[in-house]
Amino acid sequence: MIFYTDEESRTLRTAVYGAMVLVSHADPGPVAEERFAGLRAMVNLPQELRHVLNSARVRLPEGSDHELETRVLEALRRSVKLLNAKAPEDAAVFPDAVVAICQEVATADGQVVDTEDEMITKVRAAMAG
């Protein structure tokens, strides 16, 4: 089992849950449906990483939507670096799993609008470097 510090765990939670929130906020819709779709899609993440994500309450950064976006995208970048250093096998699947989670959030209401696609593109780009 890989040990993550409290700060590392917070970074991972901010990245994954924050990405879900960014996509959800990109198009106002059924928040509860989007939330549950994202949570269900977390099965795409490795079990140990899911355990880290669920080990404490999620506290997303406060501020404007722009500030939230900036901080979440940075958390995604840091998460990829962190996983590459500590858990390369998790790092290999993390970007695709996070994008799959975001896509589930976007499709929860039966349609995906351009603003959701644009946010998913930003999420993907943040994890690519």
C-alpha positions in Angstrom: 0.0 0.0 0.0 1.3 3.4 -0.9 1.4 6.1 1.7 0.2 9.6 0.8 0.6 12.6 3.1 -2.4 14.6 4.1 -1.4 17.3 1.6 -1.0 14.8 -1.2 -4.4 13.2 -0.4 -6.0 16.7 -0.5 -4.4 17.4 -3.8 -5.8 14.2 -5.3 -9.2 14.9 -3.9 -9.2 18.4 -5.2 -8.2 17.2 -8.6 -10.8 14.4 -9.0 -13.8 16.0 -7.2 -12.8 19.4 -8.5 -12.8 18.2 -12.1 -16.3 16.8 -11.6 -17.5 20.2 -10.2 -15.9 22.1 -13.1 -17.8 20.1 -15.7 -21.0 20.3 -13.7 -20.7 24.1 -13.4 -19.9 24.4 -17.2 -23.6 23.8 -17.9 -26.2 24.3 -15.2 -28.2 21.2 -15.0 -29.4 18.5 -12.6 -26.6 18.7 -10.0 -27.6 15.6 -8.1 -27.7 13.4 -11.2 -24.3 14.8 -12.3 -22.8 14.2 -8.9 -24.0 10.6 -8.7 -22.9 9.9 -12.3 -19.4 11.2 -11.3 -19.3 9.1 -8.2 -20.4 6.0 -10.0 -17.7 6.6 -12.7 -15.0 6.6 -10.0 -14.8 2.8 -10.5 -12.5 3.7 -13.4 -9.9 4.6 -10.8 -7.7 2.0 -9.1 -9.1 0.8 -5.8 -6.3 2.1 -3.7 -6.7 5.5 -5.2 -10.4 5.4 -4.6 -9.6 4.7 -1.0 -7.4 7.8 -0.7 -10.1 9.9 -2.3 -12.7 8.7 0.1 -10.6 8.8 3.2 -11.5 12.3 4.2 -14.1 15.0 3.5 -13.6 16.9 0.3 -12.9 20.6 0.6 -12.7 22.3 -2.7 -10.9 25.7 -2.9 -13.1 28.7 -2.3 -13.4 31.7 -4.6 -14.8 32.6 -8.0 -15.5 30.0 -10.7 -12.2 31.2 -12.4 -10.2 30.7 -9.1 -11.7 27.3 -8.6 -10.8 26.3 -12.2 -7.3 27.6 -11.8 -6.8 25.6 -8.6 -8.4 22.4 -9.8 -6.4 22.4 -13.0 -3.2 22.9 -11.0 -4.2 20.1 -8.6 -4.7 17.8 -11.7 -1.2 18.7 -12.9 0.3 18.1 -9.4 -1.6 14.8 -9.1 -0.1 13.4 -12.3 3.4 14.3 -11.1 2.7 12.8 -7.7 1.3 9.6 -9.1 4.2 9.3 -11.6 6.6 9.5 -8.6 4.7 7.3 -6.2 2.5 5.0 -8.2 3.4 4.8 -11.9 0.8 2.1 -12.5 -1.9 4.4 -11.1 -0.4 7.4 -13.1 -0.9 5.4 -16.3 -4.7 5.1 -15.9 -5.4 8.3 -13.9 -5.9 10.8 -16.9 -8.2 8.5 -18.8 -10.1 7.7 -15.6 -10.6 11.3 -14.7 -11.8 12.1 -18.2 -14.2 9.2 -18.1 -15.6 10.6 -14.8 -16.0 14.0 -16.4 -17.7 12.6 -19.4 -20.2 10.8 -17.1 -20.9 14.0 -15.4 -21.4 15.8 -18.7 -23.8 13.1 -20.1 -25.8 12.7 -16.9 -28.6 14.9 -18.2 -28.7 13.2 -21.6 -26.8 15.8 -23.6 -23.3 17.3 -23.7 -23.0 21.0 -24.5 -20.0 22.8 -25.9 -19.1 24.4 -22.6 -18.8 20.9 -21.0 -16.7 19.6 -23.9 -14.4 22.7 -23.5 -14.0 22.0 -19.8 -13.2 18.4 -20.4 -10.6 19.5 -22.9 -9.0 21.8 -20.2 -9.0 18.9 -17.7 -7.4 16.6 -20.2 -4.8 19.2 -21.2 -3.9 19.9 -17.5 -3.1 16.2 -17.0 -1.0 16.1 -20.2 1.4 18.6 -18.9 
